[in-house]
């Protein structure tokens, strides 16, 4: 069970990182006028 919890935590962290990257790219695109 500990491995499953660790995997879920890692996936959660990856999801947060992807969301941050996506929002940064979106903000850059808006600023560039896309």
C-alpha positions, -999 to +999 in steps of 0.1 A: +000+000+000+029+024+007+041+021-029+006+029-042+004+060-019+039+071-032+028+066-068-003+087-062+017+114-046+042+114-075+013+116-100-002+144-080+031+164-080+034+158-118-001+171-123+006+203-104+039+208-123+021+203-156-006+228-146+020+254-137+038+249-170+005+250-189-006+282-172+029+298-178+027+289-215-008+302-218+002+335-201+032+338-225+009+331-255-016+358-244+012+383-238+026+376-273-008+382-288-016+347-299 
